[in-house]
Structure formats: C-alpha cells, structure tokens
Amino acid sequence: MSGVWNEDAVVRNLVATIQLGAMPDVAVRFRLTPVDYVARAIVALSLLPATDGRAYNLVNQDARSFRELAALARELGY
C-alpha cells in the first residue's frame, strides 16, 4: 500500500454529476488541494537546504462536501 489516494474517482463522479444534472446524496468530505498551491510549495521547499531528502504532505485543511463541489461547478456554469 502506497498511501496515495486516487482523486480521479472524485473527478469522474463530479463530471458524471454535471453531465446527468443529478447529484448523489453522499455524506463524504474531500480535502482537495489546489495544484497552484502545491506547485508553489514544491518550489519554495526545493529552495530550502534543510528540506533536502525529506518528504512533505501538502494537505488542504478545508474539507468540502460533494454537494459543495457540485454547487461550485454550477456557479462556474456547468
């Protein structure tokens, strides 16, 4: 087991929700971390000598529900 989570399932479900115009009633919360945040963090960490050879977990502390993700997609015009 690698500990890596495959967020592709979340994206597939969100796309299906958009395409079907229906949302599943699930009580799941996601901690999705924006790629621009991760990219900036990787660059910043790579410039620090003390980080050489270490591992870091970049996690968004703000969990969102599937319902919130679907509402955001609607706001964006999907």
Backbone as ProteinMPNN parsed JSONL, in Angstrom:
{"seq_chain_A": "MSGVWNEDAVVRNLVATIQLGAMPDVAVRFRLTPVDYVARAIVALSLLPATDGRAYNLVNQDARSFRELAALARELGY", "coords_chain_A": {"N_chain_A": [[0.852, -1.18, 0.0], [0.591, 2.186, -0.874], [-0.271, 4.592, 0.222], [-1.103, 6.64, -1.305], [-3.751, 8.515, -2.585], [-6.264, 8.145, -5.006], [-7.534, 10.635, -6.653], [-8.898, 10.7, -8.981], [-11.3, 9.325, -9.051], [-13.03, 11.052, -7.715], [-13.114, 13.202, -9.49], [-14.241, 11.946, -11.728], [-16.784, 11.3, -10.701], [-17.772, 13.869, -10.196], [-17.833, 14.927, -12.794], [-19.72, 13.17, -13.912], [-21.927, 13.9, -12.387], [-22.331, 16.513, -13.312], [-22.852, 16.013, -16.046], [-25.174, 14.427, -15.908], [-26.873, 16.032, -14.534], [-27.71, 15.556, -11.997], [-27.275, 14.839, -8.53], [-25.505, 12.731, -6.314], [-26.611, 11.657, -3.077], [-24.555, 11.848, -0.79], [-22.543, 11.594, 2.147], [-19.855, 12.508, 2.168], [-16.685, 13.99, 2.644], [-14.166, 15.987, 1.143], [-10.698, 16.653, 0.925], [-9.382, 18.525, -1.036], [-6.547, 19.694, -2.631], [-5.45, 22.608, -4.104], [-3.767, 22.729, -7.241], [-2.068, 24.869, -7.904], [-1.26, 25.817, -5.415], [0.152, 23.591, -4.44], [2.216, 23.477, -6.348], [3.565, 25.935, -5.879], [4.394, 25.462, -3.251], [6.13, 23.282, -3.587], [8.183, 24.463, -5.099], [9.05, 26.448, -3.253], [9.881, 24.812, -1.085], [11.91, 23.388, -2.342], [13.913, 25.222, -2.544], [14.975, 25.502, -0.042], [17.664, 24.552, 1.931], [17.461, 22.837, 4.154], [15.473, 21.067, 3.594], [16.28, 19.01, 2.032], [16.061, 15.755, 0.855], [13.862, 15.089, 2.4], [10.411, 14.231, 3.093], [7.22, 15.605, 2.353], [3.851, 16.293, 3.197], [1.285, 17.759, 1.611], [-1.589, 19.127, 2.485], [-4.91, 20.156, 2.219], [-6.584, 21.861, 4.676], [-9.204, 22.541, 4.702], [-12.006, 20.954, 4.343], [-14.338, 19.878, 1.864], [-17.716, 19.195, 0.967], [-19.331, 16.805, -1.225], [-21.611, 17.916, -2.219], [-21.028, 20.648, -1.984], [-18.944, 20.826, -3.848], [-20.357, 20.24, -6.19], [-22.108, 22.431, -6.228], [-20.297, 24.508, -6.601], [-19.384, 23.856, -9.168], [-21.754, 24.357, -10.571], [-21.96, 27.14, -10.157], [-19.828, 27.919, -11.715], [-20.824, 27.584, -14.175], [-21.38, 25.055, -15.136]], "CA_chain_A": [[0.0, 0.0, 0.0], [1.451, 3.364, -1.029], [-0.782, 5.757, 0.934], [-1.52, 7.636, -2.293], [-5.186, 8.449, -2.873], [-6.56, 8.422, -6.4], [-8.641, 11.585, -6.728], [-9.565, 10.552, -10.262], [-12.675, 8.894, -8.789], [-13.798, 12.254, -7.372], [-13.312, 13.947, -10.732], [-15.209, 11.191, -12.547], [-18.112, 11.475, -10.108], [-18.2, 15.251, -10.404], [-18.171, 15.036, -14.215], [-20.987, 12.459, -14.107], [-22.957, 14.75, -11.774], [-22.568, 17.62, -14.246], [-23.469, 15.502, -17.262], [-26.511, 13.908, -15.632], [-27.702, 17.046, -13.903], [-28.199, 14.969, -10.751], [-26.192, 14.714, -7.57], [-25.736, 11.671, -5.327], [-26.768, 12.115, -1.704], [-23.491, 11.193, -0.025], [-22.0, 12.396, 3.244], [-18.398, 12.384, 2.059], [-15.999, 15.281, 2.57], [-12.896, 15.856, 0.441], [-9.657, 17.646, 1.184], [-8.731, 18.714, -2.322], [-5.524, 20.726, -2.537], [-5.266, 23.226, -5.419], [-2.476, 22.437, -7.852], [-1.176, 26.036, -7.852], [-0.697, 25.832, -4.062], [1.149, 22.52, -4.381], [3.357, 23.876, -7.185], [4.314, 26.972, -5.15], [5.017, 24.836, -2.089], [7.261, 22.475, -4.063], [9.266, 25.394, -5.45], [9.561, 27.044, -2.017], [10.607, 23.783, -0.339], [13.123, 22.998, -3.067], [14.922, 26.269, -2.358], [15.468, 25.461, 1.326], [18.634, 23.459, 2.095], [17.067, 21.926, 5.225], [14.44, 20.142, 3.125], [16.91, 18.007, 1.178], [15.839, 14.353, 1.187], [12.717, 14.903, 3.284], [9.094, 14.093, 2.458], [6.217, 16.537, 2.876], [2.46, 16.045, 2.824], [0.583, 19.026, 1.442], [-2.999, 18.776, 2.658], [-5.835, 21.26, 2.44], [-7.294, 21.667, 5.938], [-10.59, 22.933, 4.494], [-12.717, 19.873, 3.656], [-15.557, 20.255, 1.146], [-18.623, 18.084, 0.691], [-19.622, 16.602, -2.64], [-22.655, 18.892, -2.521], [-20.341, 21.932, -2.185], [-18.221, 20.748, -5.125], [-21.358, 20.338, -7.253], [-22.594, 23.821, -6.235], [-19.237, 25.305, -7.221], [-19.431, 23.572, -10.602], [-22.922, 25.108, -11.084], [-21.59, 28.559, -10.175], [-18.875, 28.109, -12.818], [-21.538, 27.449, -15.444], [-21.549, 23.652, -15.563]], "C_chain_A": [[0.895, 1.24, 0.0], [0.992, 4.561, -0.198], [-1.253, 6.851, 0.0], [-2.994, 7.422, -2.607], [-5.418, 8.858, -4.311], [-7.777, 9.347, -6.496], [-9.37, 11.523, -8.054], [-11.016, 10.121, -10.078], [-13.558, 10.082, -8.451], [-14.107, 13.039, -8.639], [-14.336, 13.245, -11.609], [-16.624, 11.358, -12.013], [-18.629, 12.887, -10.314], [-18.595, 15.477, -11.861], [-19.506, 14.356, -14.487], [-22.151, 13.27, -13.534], [-23.339, 15.89, -12.711], [-23.314, 17.123, -15.471], [-24.9, 15.039, -17.04], [-27.457, 14.961, -15.065], [-28.327, 16.545, -12.618], [-27.007, 14.731, -9.824], [-26.489, 13.589, -6.585], [-25.831, 12.275, -3.925], [-25.772, 11.348, -0.842], [-22.941, 12.148, 1.025], [-20.478, 12.253, 3.286], [-17.799, 13.778, 1.955], [-14.61, 15.035, 1.971], [-11.952, 16.971, 0.85], [-8.832, 17.787, -0.096], [-7.772, 19.898, -2.215], [-5.274, 21.302, -3.928], [-3.851, 23.023, -5.956], [-1.534, 23.643, -7.819], [-0.541, 26.169, -6.471], [0.416, 24.793, -3.946], [2.405, 22.908, -5.162], [4.211, 24.923, -6.468], [5.043, 26.381, -3.94], [6.235, 24.009, -2.499], [8.437, 23.372, -4.406], [9.884, 25.977, -4.186], [10.377, 26.035, -1.21], [11.917, 23.395, -1.02], [14.25, 24.009, -2.9], [15.509, 26.298, -0.949], [16.422, 24.292, 1.511], [18.19, 22.428, 3.143], [16.035, 20.905, 4.774], [14.999, 19.007, 2.28], [16.648, 16.589, 1.692], [14.65, 14.087, 2.096], [11.427, 14.772, 2.47], [8.118, 15.036, 3.141], [4.849, 16.151, 2.359], [1.748, 17.384, 2.781], [-0.909, 18.729, 1.425], [-3.81, 20.034, 2.916], [-6.625, 20.974, 3.718], [-8.789, 21.97, 5.818], [-11.318, 21.862, 3.679], [-14.012, 20.394, 3.036], [-16.418, 19.013, 0.912], [-18.823, 17.957, -0.816], [-20.668, 17.613, -3.093], [-22.033, 20.271, -2.78], [-19.581, 21.951, -3.506], [-19.196, 20.892, -6.294], [-21.89, 21.771, -7.357], [-21.559, 24.736, -6.887], [-19.219, 25.097, -8.726], [-20.595, 24.327, -11.252], [-22.595, 26.594, -11.196], [-20.658, 28.893, -11.348], [-19.522, 27.872, -14.184], [-21.717, 26.029, -15.949], [-22.899, 23.13, -15.133]], "O_chain_A": [[1.842, 1.33, 0.781], [1.789, 5.462, 0.062], [-1.749, 7.883, 0.453], [-3.432, 6.3, -2.862], [-4.823, 9.826, -4.784], [-8.917, 8.887, -6.428], [-10.365, 12.223, -8.241], [-11.877, 10.51, -10.867], [-14.719, 10.121, -8.858], [-15.236, 13.489, -8.836], [-15.212, 13.898, -12.177], [-17.562, 11.539, -12.789], [-19.816, 13.075, -10.582], [-19.589, 16.15, -12.133], [-20.34, 14.9, -15.211], [-23.229, 13.322, -14.126], [-24.519, 16.195, -12.884], [-24.295, 17.734, -15.894], [-25.753, 15.241, -17.904], [-28.677, 14.807, -15.109], [-29.364, 17.054, -12.191], [-25.891, 14.461, -10.27], [-27.604, 13.498, -6.071], [-25.198, 13.29, -3.635], [-26.109, 10.327, -0.242], [-22.884, 13.359, 0.812], [-19.9, 11.917, 4.32], [-18.336, 14.643, 1.263], [-13.967, 14.023, 2.248], [-12.376, 18.101, 1.092], [-7.736, 17.239, -0.214], [-8.155, 20.976, -1.76], [-4.921, 20.558, -4.844], [-2.87, 23.131, -5.22], [-0.32, 23.465, -7.717], [0.609, 26.595, -6.368], [1.491, 25.081, -3.418], [3.523, 22.695, -4.693], [5.438, 24.816, -6.449], [6.177, 26.76, -3.647], [7.261, 24.04, -1.82], [9.573, 23.069, -4.04], [11.107, 26.001, -4.051], [11.45, 26.369, -0.707], [12.912, 23.11, -0.353], [15.419, 23.674, -3.096], [16.45, 27.049, -0.693], [16.038, 23.148, 1.272], [18.523, 21.25, 3.015], [15.749, 19.961, 5.511], [14.247, 18.128, 1.857], [16.977, 16.268, 2.834], [14.455, 12.95, 2.524], [11.373, 15.158, 1.302], [8.178, 15.241, 4.354], [4.707, 15.73, 1.211], [1.622, 18.062, 3.801], [-1.427, 18.152, 0.469], [-3.435, 20.871, 3.736], [-7.272, 19.932, 3.816], [-9.553, 21.684, 6.739], [-11.247, 21.87, 2.45], [-14.693, 21.242, 3.613], [-15.9, 17.919, 0.688], [-18.526, 18.876, -1.579], [-20.616, 18.107, -4.219], [-22.46, 20.981, -3.691], [-19.569, 22.964, -4.206], [-18.901, 21.58, -7.271], [-22.099, 22.27, -8.463], [-21.917, 25.64, -7.642], [-19.056, 26.054, -9.482], [-20.451, 24.872, -12.346], [-22.909, 27.232, -12.201], [-20.694, 29.995, -11.895], [-18.858, 27.949, -15.217], [-22.163, 25.825, -17.079], [-23.227, 21.974, -15.399]]}, "name": "protein", "num_of_chains": 1, "seq": "MSGVWNEDAVVRNLVATIQLGAMPDVAVRFRLTPVDYVARAIVALSLLPATDGRAYNLVNQDARSFRELAALARELGY"}
